[in-house]
Amino acid sequence: MSARSWGRWPDARAAREVPLFDRSQALPPPIPAPGSSLLAHGLGRSYGDVALNEGGTLLLTRGLDRYIALDPATGVLRAEAGVSLDEILQLIVPQGWFLAVTPGTRFITLGGAVANDVHGKNHHRAGSFGCHVRAFELLRSSGERLLCSPTEHTDWYAATIGGLGLTGLITWVEIQLVRIASPFVSVHNQRFAGLEGYWALDAELGARHGHSVAWVDCLHGGRGIYTAGDFVDAPPDLPPRRPSTVRVPLTPPVSLVNGLSLRAFNAAYYHRPLHTQELQHYEPFFYPLDAMLDWNRIYGRRGFFQYQCVLPRAAMRDAAAELFRRIGRSGQGSFLAVFKTFGDRRSPGLLSFPRPGATLALDFPNRGAATLKLFTELDAVVSACGGALYPAKDARMSPELFLSGYPRLHEFTRYIDPAFSSSFWRRAGPPCSAARSAGATRADTVRADSSTTSASLANASPAGAPPADAPRGHAPSAAA
């Protein structure tokens, strides 16, 4: 079996992988084994085990790759769940449209964007991806097909947006796009010396610009670079852009991210020549890491963790300062450290991660017990202030922290498809959840014990419409 997570840990392999190509077909039954379950898997960009199903069946959705309809007048797009955001952008940008919300990579599927209710640089204005989902079809293991929207099956709509793929299979999604006049973004960059500088810039630039985010140096008290931007109103007179990508060719035996390389990179990046005002194509602005394919390999065979939390507005300043103090003291910083203030627009999802406050995302090499010890310290800060961790990025959150960060968790469990489960859910879901116990494997049970997990980490080894729809890369018919 080949499907893995982007963080390359845990190495939780499914017993079976079933490619899907026809959304009109019924779901395959789980393999005939106690506790076996189903789970959709797209492009594998979730960092931990939320899209893994050890010992069960993964439904590979990339074959559901057809566009169904695009209305070029209103910007309403309907496509199958396996179409990637990258493919959608190739179709819509030349026609003057863009995604209403996009995360930091375009290499995710449409279904994955809904299931994890992704967010982007414009959350303070536009909210999460789920805020722009007009409808989708949900296929249950019973064979029932539910058309879910803000007006139809609204409870299933809310449970499935941010529902981690546990309510059934999303077969197609309809989203609202936003109009753009050009694929170029006017970008403002500004250094800040510490977190107080960030808050001041965010109050000024965040309010003025549609997209904003900051890179932070977590080893030096939260100094960083604040970036804000907006699509330009008219196409600039520039030569055609020639996209260039590089690929990390192999996985080194050990992580290339260490104390020495981290401090050198952070210092060089912070002090690099900075263009206060510049014009960028949307790709490097929204997706800087996509220019380096397979960049996750730099962390070596043991993989890495991403720790992403959200801190509620009332406590975000003090809590963020304490997180940076603890990270700096540990010496286990990250050069992929992103800080962003969320806005007030609530997602319709029961388990959606974004909420008013601030979010911090950091990548850490897997150093075993030392890394888990730091995370336990960070968890204490997040929990004490009423914050939460992002399941799409998680590989070790405790059930207690999951429950405290998602107060509607027990309400959500009523909508879980009895045939669906995941390694994440069996590890972090409520103990009383049928889906957690139904799909449990011996490895999941071991992983639920944090002391066992620490030991295993410390010694980790390397690690709707029928066939007339337009196939991937081909324009769909206009909506009626």
C-alpha positions in Angstrom: 0.0 0.0 0.0 1.4 3.4 -0.9 -0.7 6.2 0.7 1.1 8.1 3.4 0.6 11.5 5.1 2.6 14.6 4.2 4.5 14.5 7.5 5.6 10.9 6.8 4.6 9.9 10.3 2.8 7.8 11.5 3.4 5.0 9.0 -0.1 3.8 9.2 -0.8 1.6 6.1 -4.2 0.6 4.9 -4.9 -3.1 4.2 -6.6 -2.1 0.9 -6.6 0.8 -1.4 -9.6 1.1 -3.9 -9.4 3.7 -6.7 -12.7 5.4 -7.5 -13.5 6.5 -11.0 -17.3 6.6 -11.2 -19.3 8.7 -8.7 -22.5 6.9 -9.6 -21.3 3.5 -8.3 -21.9 2.2 -4.8 -19.2 2.2 -2.2 -17.2 -1.0 -1.9 -17.9 -2.9 1.4 -15.2 -2.9 4.0 -12.9 -5.9 3.9 -14.3 -8.8 5.9 -12.3 -8.3 9.1 -13.4 -7.2 12.6 -13.3 -3.5 12.9 -12.6 -2.8 9.2 -13.7 0.6 7.9 -13.6 2.9 4.9 -12.0 6.4 4.5 -11.6 8.7 1.5 -8.0 9.7 0.6 -7.1 12.4 -2.0 -3.6 13.9 -2.6 -2.2 13.0 0.8 -1.4 16.6 2.0 -2.9 16.1 5.5 0.2 16.1 7.8 -0.8 13.5 10.3 -3.2 10.5 10.3 -6.5 12.2 9.6 -6.6 10.8 6.1 -5.0 7.4 7.0 -6.9 4.2 7.9 -4.5 1.6 9.2 -5.8 -1.9 8.6 -8.9 -0.6 6.8 -9.8 0.5 3.2 -8.7 3.8 1.7 -11.0 5.1 -1.1 -8.6 6.8 -3.5 -10.6 9.8 -4.9 -8.2 11.2 -7.5 -10.1 9.2 -10.2 -13.2 11.4 -9.5 -11.6 14.1 -11.6 -14.4 15.5 -13.8 -15.7 19.0 -14.0 -19.5 19.1 -14.1 -20.4 22.7 -14.8 -19.0 26.2 -14.7 -21.1 29.3 -15.1 -18.7 31.9 -16.4 -21.1 34.7 -15.7 -21.7 34.0 -12.0 -18.5 32.0 -11.1 -20.3 29.0 -9.8 -18.2 25.8 -10.3 -19.3 22.2 -9.8 -16.7 19.4 -10.0 -16.1 16.0 -8.7 -14.3 15.7 -5.3 -11.0 14.4 -6.7 -10.3 17.4 -8.8 -7.4 19.4 -7.3 -7.3 23.1 -6.6 -4.4 23.3 -9.0 -6.5 21.9 -11.8 -9.3 24.3 -10.9 -7.0 27.3 -11.0 -5.7 26.3 -14.5 -9.3 26.4 -15.6 -10.7 29.5 -13.9 -7.9 32.0 -13.7 -7.8 32.6 -17.5 -11.5 33.3 -17.3 -11.1 35.9 -14.6 -12.0 33.9 -11.5 -10.2 32.7 -8.4 -10.9 30.5 -5.4 -12.8 32.4 -2.7 -10.5 30.8 -0.1 -7.2 28.8 -0.7 -4.8 27.2 1.7 -1.0 27.3 1.4 -0.9 24.6 -1.2 -2.9 24.1 -4.4 -2.1 20.4 -4.4 -5.2 19.2 -2.5 -8.5 17.9 -3.7 -11.8 19.7 -3.6 -13.2 17.0 -1.3 -10.2 17.4 1.0 -10.7 21.1 1.2 -14.3 20.6 2.4 -13.5 17.7 4.8 -10.8 19.8 6.5 -12.5 23.2 6.0 -9.2 24.8 4.9 -8.5 28.4 5.4 -6.1 31.0 3.9 -4.6 34.4 4.0 -7.9 36.1 3.7 -9.8 34.5 6.6 -10.2 37.9 8.3 -12.4 38.9 5.3 -13.7 35.7 3.7 -13.8 33.1 6.5 -13.0 29.5 5.7 -13.5 27.4 2.6 -16.8 26.0 3.9 -18.3 29.5 3.8 -18.2 29.4 0.0 -19.5 25.8 -0.5 -22.9 26.0 -2.1 -23.7 22.3 -2.2 -22.2 18.8 -2.3 -23.4 15.2 -2.6 -22.7 12.9 0.3 -22.7 9.1 -0.4 -23.4 7.0 2.7 -22.4 3.4 3.0 -26.1 2.5 3.1 -26.3 3.7 -0.5 -28.2 6.8 0.4 -27.2 10.0 -1.5 -27.8 13.3 0.3 -27.8 16.6 -1.5 -26.4 18.9 1.2 -26.5 22.7 1.1 -27.3 25.7 3.4 -31.0 24.9 2.6 -31.1 21.1 2.2 -30.0 18.5 4.7 -28.4 21.4 6.6 -27.4 19.2 9.5 -25.4 16.9 7.2 -24.0 20.0 5.5 -22.7 21.3 8.8 -21.4 17.9 9.9 -19.5 17.2 6.7 -17.8 20.6 6.3 -14.7 20.1 8.5 -16.0 16.6 9.3 -12.7 14.9 8.5 -14.2 12.6 5.9 -16.2 10.6 8.5 -19.7 11.3 7.4 -19.4 9.4 4.1 -17.9 10.0 0.7 -18.2 13.5 -0.9 -18.7 12.8 -4.6 -19.0 16.3 -6.0 -18.8 19.9 -4.7 -20.2 23.2 -5.9 -18.4 26.3 -4.9 -18.7 30.1 -5.4 -15.6 31.7 -7.0 -14.5 35.3 -6.8 -13.8 37.7 -9.7 -10.3 38.9 -10.4 -9.0 41.3 -13.1 -5.5 39.9 -13.1 -3.5 36.9 -11.8 -1.0 39.4 -10.2 -1.0 40.5 -6.6 0.3 43.9 -5.2 2.3 42.8 -2.2 3.5 44.8 0.9 6.3 43.4 3.0 7.5 44.8 6.4 9.8 43.5 9.1 8.8 43.6 12.8 11.1 43.1 15.7 8.7 41.1 18.0 5.2 40.2 18.6 4.1 43.7 19.6 5.3 44.8 16.2 3.2 42.1 14.6 0.0 43.2 16.4 0.5 46.8 15.4 1.1 45.9 11.7 -1.8 43.5 11.7 -4.2 46.2 13.0 -3.0 48.6 10.3 -2.3 46.3 7.2 -4.7 43.5 8.0 -7.6 45.9 8.0 -6.5 47.5 4.8 -5.6 44.4 2.7 -7.6 41.4 1.6 -4.8 38.9 2.3 -2.3 38.9 5.1 0.1 36.6 7.0 3.4 36.7 8.8 6.5 34.6 8.9 7.9 34.5 12.4 11.3 33.5 13.8 10.3 31.5 16.8 13.9 31.3 18.1 14.2 35.1 18.5 11.1 36.1 20.4 8.7 36.2 17.4 10.4 38.7 15.2 9.4 38.3 11.6 8.1 39.7 8.3 4.5 40.7 7.7 3.1 40.3 4.2 -0.2 41.7 2.9 -1.6 41.8 -0.6 -4.5 42.3 -3.0 -5.1 41.3 -6.6 -4.4 44.3 -8.9 -7.3 45.9 -10.8 -5.7 45.8 -14.2 -3.3 43.3 -15.8 0.2 44.6 -15.6 2.3 44.9 -18.7 4.7 42.1 -17.9 6.2 39.3 -20.0 4.6 35.9 -19.7 5.4 34.1 -16.5 7.5 30.9 -16.8 6.7 28.8 -13.7 9.7 26.9 -12.4 9.8 24.2 -9.8 12.5 22.1 -8.3 12.2 18.7 -6.7 13.9 17.3 -3.6 15.3 14.2 -5.3 15.7 11.9 -2.3 15.0 11.4 1.4 18.2 11.9 3.5 18.8 9.5 6.4 18.5 12.3 8.9 16.7 15.6 8.9 18.4 18.5 7.2 16.6 20.8 9.6 18.6 21.1 12.8 19.7 23.7 15.3 22.6 25.0 13.1 20.7 25.1 9.8 17.6 26.6 11.5 19.4 29.5 13.1 21.3 30.2 9.9 18.2 30.1 7.7 16.0 32.2 10.1 18.7 34.9 10.4 19.3 35.0 6.6 15.6 35.1 5.8 14.8 37.9 8.3 17.7 40.1 7.1 17.4 39.4 3.4 16.9 42.4 1.1 13.2 43.1 1.3 11.0 44.8 -1.3 8.5 46.9 0.7 6.2 47.0 -2.3 6.3 44.5 -5.2 4.1 42.8 -7.8 3.9 39.0 -7.6 2.1 36.3 -9.6 -0.5 34.6 -7.5 1.4 31.3 -7.4 4.5 32.5 -5.3 2.2 34.7 -3.2 -0.3 32.0 -2.2 1.8 28.9 -2.7 5.5 29.6 -2.1 6.3 26.0 -1.0 4.7 24.5 -4.1 7.7 25.6 -6.0 9.7 22.9 -4.3 8.1 19.5 -5.0 8.4 16.8 -2.3 9.8 19.4 0.2 8.7 17.1 3.0 11.7 14.9 2.3 14.1 17.4 3.8 13.0 16.2 7.3 14.5 12.7 6.7 13.2 9.3 7.1 11.6 9.9 10.5 9.4 12.6 9.1 8.1 15.7 10.9 5.2 17.2 12.7 3.2 20.3 12.1 1.9 21.9 15.3 -1.0 24.3 14.4 -3.1 25.9 17.1 -5.7 28.6 17.3 -5.8 31.0 20.3 -9.0 32.8 21.1 -9.0 36.5 20.7 -9.3 37.4 24.4 -6.1 35.5 25.2 -4.2 35.4 22.0 -1.5 38.0 22.8 -0.4 36.5 26.1 -0.8 32.9 24.9 1.2 33.6 21.7 4.0 35.2 23.8 4.1 32.2 26.1 4.2 29.7 23.2 7.2 31.6 21.7 9.0 31.6 25.0 8.6 27.8 25.4 9.6 27.1 21.8 12.7 29.4 22.1 13.7 27.8 25.4 13.5 24.3 23.8 15.8 25.1 20.9 13.4 23.2 18.6 12.3 26.0 16.4 10.9 25.9 12.9 11.8 27.8 9.8 8.2 27.2 8.4 6.5 29.3 11.1 3.3 31.1 10.0 1.3 33.5 12.2 -2.1 34.8 11.1 -5.1 36.6 12.7 -8.5 35.0 12.0 -11.6 37.1 11.5 -15.1 36.9 12.9 -16.8 35.0 10.1 -17.9 31.6 11.4 -17.7 28.5 9.3 -20.9 26.4 9.0 -18.9 23.3 10.0 -19.5 21.6 13.4 -15.8 20.7 13.7 -14.2 23.6 11.8 -10.9 24.8 13.1 -10.9 28.5 12.2 -12.5 30.8 14.8 -11.9 34.4 16.0 -8.3 34.7 17.3 -4.8 34.0 16.0 -3.3 30.8 14.5 0.3 29.7 14.7 1.6 26.9 12.5 5.1 25.4 12.9 7.0 22.4 11.5 9.2 20.4 13.7 11.6 17.5 12.8 10.6 14.3 14.5 13.1 14.0 17.4 11.1 11.5 19.3 10.5 12.0 23.0 12.0 15.5 23.1 9.6 16.7 20.4 6.6 15.2 22.2 7.7 16.8 25.5 7.7 20.2 23.9 4.3 19.6 22.4 2.9 18.7 25.8 4.1 22.0 27.1 2.6 23.8 24.2 -0.7 21.9 24.7 -0.9 23.2 28.2 -0.8 26.8 27.0 -3.4 26.1 24.2 -5.7 24.3 26.6 -5.5 26.9 29.4 -6.5 29.7 27.1 -9.4 27.8 25.5 -7.7 27.2 22.2 -7.6 24.2 19.8 -5.3 22.2 17.5 -6.0 21.6 13.8 -6.8 17.9 13.1 -5.7 18.2 9.5 -2.1 18.9 10.8 -2.1 16.6 13.8 -0.5 13.2 14.6 -0.5 13.1 18.4 -3.3 15.2 20.0 -4.9 13.6 23.0 -8.7 12.9 23.1 -9.0 15.3 26.0 -7.5 18.2 24.0 -9.6 17.4 21.0 -12.7 17.4 23.1 -11.9 20.7 24.9 -11.1 22.4 21.6 -14.3 21.2 19.8 -17.3 21.6 22.1 -19.7 20.3 19.4 -17.7 17.0 19.1 -20.4 14.8 20.7 -23.1 16.4 18.5 -20.9 15.6 15.5 -20.6 11.9 16.4 -24.3 11.4 15.5 -23.5 12.0 11.8 -20.5 9.6 11.4 -21.1 6.9 8.8 -21.0 3.5 10.6 -18.6 2.1 7.9 -16.2 5.1 8.0 -13.3 5.7 10.4 -9.7 6.9 10.4 -6.5 6.4 12.3 -6.9 9.9 13.7 -10.5 9.3 14.9 -9.6 6.0 16.6 -6.7 7.8 18.4 -8.3 11.1 19.3 -12.1 10.7 19.0 -14.4 10.4 22.1 -14.0 7.0 23.8 -17.7 6.4 23.5 -17.8 6.9 19.8 -18.9 3.8 17.9 -16.7 4.8 14.9 -13.7 4.9 17.2 -14.2 1.4 18.6 -15.5 -0.1 15.4 -12.4 0.5 13.3 -9.8 0.0 16.1 -6.7 -2.0 15.3 -4.0 -3.1 17.6 -1.6 -0.5 16.3 -4.2 2.3 17.0 -4.7 1.0 20.5 -1.0 1.1 21.2 -0.8 4.6 19.7 -3.5 5.9 22.0 -1.1 5.4 25.0 1.1 8.6 25.0 3.9 6.9 26.8 4.0 4.1 24.3 3.9 6.7 21.5 6.8 8.5 22.9 8.9 5.3 23.1 7.9 4.3 19.5 8.8 7.8 18.2 12.1 7.8 19.9 13.0 4.6 18.1 11.2 5.3 14.8 12.3 3.6 11.7 12.3 5.2 8.2 9.7 5.7 7.4 -25.0 13.9 -10.0 -24.2 14.1 -13.7 -23.2 11.0 -15.6 -20.3 10.2 -17.9 -20.8 13.3 -20.1 -18.8 15.4 -17.6 -15.6 17.0 -18.7 -12.4 15.1 -17.7 -9.6 16.6 -15.8 -8.0 19.5 -17.6 -10.9 20.0 -20.0 -13.4 22.8 -19.7 -16.9 21.8 -18.4 -20.1 22.8 -20.0 -21.6 26.1 -18.9 -24.2 25.8 -16.1 -27.8 26.1 -17.3 
